Structures are given as C-alpha cells and as structure tokens.
Amino acid sequence: MKFVAVTACPTGIAHTYMAAEALKIKAEELGYDLKVETRGSVGAEDELTPEDIAGADAVIVAADAQVPMDRFNGKKLIEVPVADAIKDPESLFKKASAAPVYGKSLQDSVDEIKSERSSERKGVYKHLMTGVSFMIPFVVAGGLLIAFSFIFGIEAFKEEGTLAAALMTIGGGSAFALMIPILSGYIAFSIADRPGLVPGMVGGMLAASANSGFLGGIIAGFLAGYVAKAIRDNVKLPKSMAGLMPVLVIPVFSTLIVGLVMIYVVGKPVGAINTSMNEFLKSMSGTNSIILGLLLGLMMAFDMGGPINKAAYAFGVSTLVAGATSPIMAAVMAAGMTPPLGIALATTLFSKKFTAQEHEAGKAAWAMGISFITEGAIPFAAADPLRVIPSIMVGSAVTGALSMLFNCGLAVPHGGIFVLFIPNAVSNLAMYIVSIAAGVGATAAMLFVTKKDIA
C-alpha cells in the first residue's frame, strides 16, 4: 500500500520531525510506500504533490497545527495529534486503511451552491424567487393532504362529513387557496419589506378570485411591492405623525391602489389568458404533448434548481387543481428526479469512471433523487459540465416525453418516490415508473459513453 502523511506541531521543531521519522521507520518495517510532508518552523518540506496524493491509498495527518486540507478531498484520511504518530505509528496505518473518505458531503456541496445562487440573485428574479420559496411549503403541504384524501377513493372527498372531505378542505380549500396570496405577498415583501405584505396578499387574493392564476399573482406582487415602496419613499409626514405610516398610510393606500388596478385593469384580461392557456393545455395530445414533456424535461435538467428549472416547476404547479391530477406536474417531477438518479446509477455501474469522492457522493445522490431534489446533480455537473449536463438533459427529456406520452398524472407538487405509494396520487403509475426508469437509464448510458476511465 501507498500512504502519504503530514506532520506538524505548534512550535514546528522537535515533534514534527520525530513523528515523520517514526512513520517512515514503521512504514519500511511493514513494507509500505510512504512520503511525509513536514510543516516545521522553516516551512513545508518534502511537500506532497497532486500526483503523490492521487496515487496514495490513504492519508495520515498527524498535526497540532494548521494543515491545508482541501487537497485531500476524495481520499481516505485520518487526523490525529502529532504525539500519536510518535507513540504508535503502526496503528495509524491500520486506521488510515479503513478510514472514511475525506471531504464535503454531497448535501454540504449542494447547500453551499444553493446559498451562492441565492446571494447572486438580483432584481426581478430575486423578488420572484423569494415569493416562490415562501409559496412552495404551502403547495407541498396542500398537495400531500389532497393526495391523502385520495386514499379513500378518487372522489371520496365529495361526500360531506368524511375524513376524505376534511383532508380535501384542509389541503385544497385552505393550503392551496393560500398559494397565490403568499406568492404575491412575498414578492412584494422582497421589494418593499413589511409594507409590501398587505397589498401583496390582498392583490394575490384578488388575482385568485378573478381566476388569473399565477400570472395574475405575479403581477399583483410586483405592483404591490413597487407601490408600497413608492409611498414609503415619497410620502413624508411630520415626526409627530410618522407612526401612522406603517399602520395606516402605506397599507391603506397601497392596498386601495393595488385592489383597484387588479379589479378594473388586470383581473379580467389576465383571467381570460389564464383560462385560454389551461384549455389549450387540456387539449394537448399526441405529438404536441410529447414535445411539451421533452421541453419541460430539458428545462428541469439544464440548470438543476436554477431559474429555468424553477420556471418549469412553477409552470407545473400552476396546472394543479384540487381534486385532479396534472400530466404536466407529473412530467416535471419525474424529469426533476432523473438527473441525480441517473448519475447515482452511473457511479454504481461504472465505477472506473468516477473518483472515490464521487462514489461517496453517488450514494447520497440516490437519496436526493428519490426525494425530487434535482440539485443533487450539481456537484457532478460542476466538476465535468461538458459531459454531465448533456447526459442529464437527455435523460430528463426522455422521462418528460414518455410521461406525457403515457398520459401519467400527478395530484401533488412534490414528494418524489414517496407519493407513488399513496393510492390515486399518480394516474397510470406503472408507466410513470417506466418513464423515470427510462430516463435514469439514458443518463447513465450517456455518462458511460462520454466519460473516460479515471487514470
């Protein structure tokens, strides 16, 4: 076996070199190949090269001082006090051989990238995503409660007084009813802070009542935010009356303006557009529906949780109606599950094409994929975008197109594989599973063809 090691003590004089010598002697006795980097008072000596680290089976860091660690990502590694290398170097070789792989977990990497994306959002996109992020828990809670009502039968909720009816009232009549007001309210909140909440939510309620849907809700949110901000920034009261601004002036006048605009200007035209779009979607069949599924699949995979992915997801959610299944939502969720699952399958079947760290990440990608967390594919795509991104786009396109071809339907907006076990939550369940499996296989096959073996 081949090992690399780093030794360092606080003073960088005696123990650094004693530990290095003890490790070298024991490695020679055991027949191991070892290179030791010492980080003493004179600086790093015998510094480990990327080739040294890549060729090592494991890493031993025996240090009581700061050591650069990022270079060891993907390697088996143990970290111990420098004294341990002097006292019992043999045990360190045994521990290092069985050590876990060092580095960030897949979830840590995904969280970091999502945080970076959030900080990069600006302007209109930032405000829209703020609204969407607050809306999604209402959508998910409502959708799953509606699905639970289907356990008792697809139309059991129509019988008043039953548990199925109660679940439908909670999920469809309450949680779903709050989707558009929450979306509008928090778009306005992102623009104008707290003064935007009241006109935003009222505008969202008016959009929902006018049947103008998500489009009307988005218009109401931006209108409310900028109206509230304009009043806050431009209307100045005497100091003695300044307390009236947040509780009286801004909420009353911003709500009045937004309400009148939504009723007399926006509501009916946008409602007509929304109704026409829904009728058009319902009429889609054959080749047109397959093309739509293919496009949605490409969008879900292209930026893996970015603005294009979120646009496709929001479009899918907008087609959900309480008490009914949506083929578009089904295609969107299936296509969103495919990228991490396809990559996870590839790391399992084609081990020579992935690093040790990617193998560990692949295990986590299984869990993220079945949970409909498309972002599980991001670290793989970031490391090898030219091969990974086309592969996952092909897989998601296949899944989306097949899901629409088979007319699969989904009554909930999230939940991944777990909603498949809820009776009646998915229509044409067998072919829905086939659609996902086909896309996962296509992604894995693409990665097999395009990725080279790791040297």
Buried (B, 14 or more C-beta within 10 A) or exposed (E): BEBBBBBBBEEBEEBBBBBBBBBBEBBEEBEBEBBBBBBBEEEBEEEBEEEBBBEBBBBBBBBBBEBEBEBBBBBBBBBBBBBBBBEBBEBBBEBBBEBEBBBBBBBEBBEEBBEEBEEEBEEEEBBBBBBBBBBBEBBBBBBBBBBBBBBBBBEBBEEEEBEBBBBBBBBBBBBBBBBBBBBBBBBBBBBBBEBBBBBBBBBBBBBBBBBBBBBBBBBBBBBBBBBBBBBBEEEEEEEEEEEEBEEEBBBBBBBEBBBEBBEEEBBBEBBEBBEEBBEEBEEBEEEEBBBBBBBBBBBBBBBBBBBBBBBBBBBBBBBBEBBEBBBBBBBBBBBBBBBBBBBBBBBBEBBEBBBBBBBBBBEBBBBBBBBBBBBBBBBBBEBBEEBBBBBBBBBBBBBBBBBBBBBBBBBBBBBBBBBBEBEBBBBBBEBBBBBBBBBBBBBBBBBBEBBEEEE
